[in-house]
């Protein structure tokens, strides 16, 4: 038998309170559920082109490259001869491949420290509240990042032109004479590295500025009250708080240094005498620049290069875990 309270509620038109723990979807009206389904369908409809294009131009080439590395194929005919690991054996036996690996590592060793520590020093200055026009300087350093890398490479070829470039004109004023910085195997890689640092310096700078914003201002004020000077504040507060970020930013920068194809291709195309041929240009040369493309050879080199990048990605994951442990410990 129903209780008197329930009978009274039914008589007065009051509904009983919903059962505690009842799902939200069960409380929705059919019209609300229909509107939610239509909204979700529109969301999936707008995301569908992204998924299709990502699958066609990213996922499929990645998966197909593993198959192509096991076959001999020039890309023009439908005939694909399965050769197993023969392409990998050719890549390992090719001294130019190991030269490209060496050039890539040297390029990384030149670029990564300049970006990480140079951006760190500049971020310390720009983070100072006493420095005027900090927003202007941050914008100026970030403008090269948003410019097209291929266009930057073409422009830099004119700038470093030994006959009519402005760099040659400045050197001529000091009596140094025309110097072909991009045409000499001794200076081409270093010159391209300096341009690369200038182009992507703003990204690393933003990383460090974001890291500096995580340090509470109360720590700085307490240190100044205790009589700590600028060097003491930097040594005992800023540096210990930024060590976890140093690991992550360093690994991110190292990984980014492996992707300099567009800048290097437009500036030097791997020359002179393969002195600036990074692994990406080596792959491009066999896959697209050769008169008879060797897609199997290029795919095998790409797979090996992907394994090298995978090692850096694993380092990034380790750095993330280590930084979290350091932050919890501090």
N, C-alpha and C positions, 0 to 999 in steps of 0.2 A: 504494500500500500504506500502511496506517495505521502511524503511528509507534509504537514500543514504549510510549511514555508514554500515548498515547491508549488503547491496548489494556489497559494496567494500570489506567487510570482506569475503563474500562468494566467490568473484572473486579471491581474493588473497589466499584463503585457510585457513584463520583465523577463528577460532571458537569463538562464543560469550562467554563472561564471564559467569560462572555458577551463577545461581540465588542465591542470598544471603539467607541463612537459609536452604538451601537444605541439606538433610541428607547425612551423609557420606556413608551409605549403598547404596543410590541411585547413588552415584558417582562411586562406584566400578564396575569393569567389571565383567561379568559372571564368568570368570576364577578365579578372585580373591575371589569371593564369594564361589565358589566351593572349593578352597583351604582352605578357612577359615572353611567351614563346615567339611572338612576332618580332619582338625587339632582339631576341637572341638570334633569330634567323637573319635579321639585317646585319647584325654584328659579324656573323659567319660569312655572309655574302660579301661584305667589304674586306674581310680577311682572306677570302678565297684567292683573289689574284696574287696576293703576296705569297701564299703557300705554294701556288702553282709555279710562279716565277722562281721562287727559292728552290723548289724541287727540280725544276728544269735546268737552271743555270748554276746551281751550287751542289745540291745533293747528288744529282745524277752524274755530273762530271767527276765528282770525288769517287763515287763507286765505280764508274766506268774506267777510271784511270788504273785501278787495280787489275782489271781485265786486260786493258791495253798493254800493261807492262809485261804481260805473259805472251803476247802475240807480236808478230812482225807485220806491220801495216803502215802504208804510206798515206792513208787518209783519202786517196783519190778513188780507189777501187773497193769493191766489196770483199775482196779476197783477204782473209786474215789467217796467217799461218801460226799455229800454236807452237811456241818455242820454249815454253817453261821459264826457267830462270836464266835463260841465255842473255836476255837484255840486262839483267842485274850483273851478270858476269862481265859484260862489255862495259857497263858503267864503272864497276870497281876497277877494271883494267885501264880505264881511260885517264891519263894524267891530267887532262884538262878539267875533268870533273873534280879531282882533288885540288886542282888550282883554284877552281871556283869556290870550293868549300873553304880553302885557306883565305881567299879574298873576302868572303862573307864574314869569317870570324875576325879578320883584321879590321874590317869595316865596323863590326860591332864593338870591338875593343876601342876604336877611335871615337865612335859616336856616343855610345852609352855613358861613359864617365862624364863627357862634356855636357850632355843633356841633364843627367841626374844631379851632379854637383854644381854645375853652373846655374841651373834653374833653382836649386836649393839656396844658393847664395843670394840670387836676385829676389827670391820669394821672401827671404828674411828682411831685405830692405823694403820691399813693397808692402809687407805686413806691418811695418812700423806706423803707428798713428801720427807720428810727427812729420812724416814725409808728405808733402803736398802733391796733388795731382796723381794720386795712386791709381785711380780709375782710368785716367788717360794712359798711363804707362802700361797698365794691364791690357788695355785694348790694342795698343801699338804692338806689343809683343805677341798678341794672339792673331793679328791680322794675317800673317803669312800662313797660318794653319788653314784658314778658310779659302785660300787661293788654290787653284788647280795645280797639282804637282807637275803634270806634263808641261803646262804653260811655263811654270817656274824653270823647268829644265831647259826649255827652248830659249827663254830670255837669258838665262845664265850662260848659255853658249855664246850669245852675242856680247855679254858683259866681259867674258874671259877671252874673247877673240884677240889673238896677239897682234892683228893688223889694225883693227879699228875699234876695239873695245875700250871702255873707259878705264879698266884696270891697266891695260897696256899704256894708255896715256899718262896715268899717274906714275907708273914706274918709269916712263920715259922722262918725266920732269925731274926725277931724282937720279937720272943717269943710269938706271938699271937696264935700260934697253927692253925690247919686246921679249916677254917670257910667255911661252905657251903652257899655261898651267894644266890645261886639259889634254894637251898633246904630248906630254911627257909621262912616261910610265913611273917616274919617281914622284911626281906631284899630283897626278890625276886623282888617285884614290883619296888623298888627303883633301884636295880641293872639293871633291864631291861630298866628302864627309862634312866639311864646314858648311856647305850649302844645305845639306840635310839637317844639320843641327839648327841652323837658322830657320828652316822651314817648319820644323816640328817642335821647336823650343817652347812654344806657348802651351802645348799640351802638358808637358812635364811641369811647367810653371803653375798651371792650374791645379795639378795634383798636389804640389807642395803648399800652395795657398789654401786649398781645402784642408790639408792636414794641419796647418797652423791654426785654422779656425777651431779645431777641436780642443785646443789647449785652453782651459778656463783662465779668464783674465784675473780671477781671484788669486791664482798661484803667483802671477807676476806681481800683483800688488802686495801680497804677503812677503814675497822675497825682497821687494824694495823697502818695505817697512823694517825688515830685519837687517837692512844695510847692505844687501847684495848689489853689486854693480852690474853693468851691462854684460860683461864677460861671465860673471857668476850666474846671472839669470840664464844666459845662453847655455852654459855648461851643465848646470844642475837641474834645469827645468825644461828648456826647449829640446836639447839633444835627447835626453832619456825618453821624453814623450813622443819623439818622432822616429825612434828606432823601428817600431813595427811598420810604420809607413815606408821607411827606407827599403825594407825587404820587398814590399809589394810594388813600389814605384820602380825599383831597379829591375825586377823581373818583367814588369809590363814594358819598360823601355827596351830591354834586351829582346823581347819578343817582337816589338815593333821594328827593331833594326833589321830583322830578317825580311822585311817587306819594303824594299827600296827599288823595286823594278822600274816603276814609271819614271822616277827621277834619274836613275842611273842610265836607263835606256835612252832618254831624250838628251842627256848631257854627254855621254861618252859611248853608248851602245856597247859597253864592255871593253873598249879599247883604251889606250893603245896597247897592242900586243897582249890582250887579255888581262891587263893589269887591273881592270875594274870589272871584270866579268864575275858577278855574283852568281849564286846557284840559279836564281830565277832567270837571269839572262842566258845561262847555259841551257836551261830547259827550253826557253823560247827559241834559241838558235836551232836546236834539233827539231822542234815541233813545227815552227812556222817560217823561220828565216832560211832554211836549207832549200836547195833546188828540188831535192827529193826528200820530203819530210820523213823522219823516223819517229813516228809517234810511240812505238814501243819503247825505244831507247829513252825518249823524253819522259814517258810515263814512269819508267823505272826510276829515273833520276828524281822525278817529282815525289814518288812514294818514299824514297830515302830522305829527301828533304823534309817531307811531312813528318817522318819519324824524328828528325832533329828538332823540328818545331814542337812535336809532342813532348819531348824531354823538357823543353822550356815551359810548356803548359803544366807539366807535373811539378816543376820547380815553383811555378806560380801558386799551385794548390798548396804545396808545402809552406810557402811563404805566408799564405793567408792563415793557415792553421797556426804557424809559429807566431805570427803577429797577434792573433787572438789570445794565445797562451801568455805571451808577454804582457798584453794589456790586462789580462785577469790577474797576473802576478803583481803588476805594479799598482 
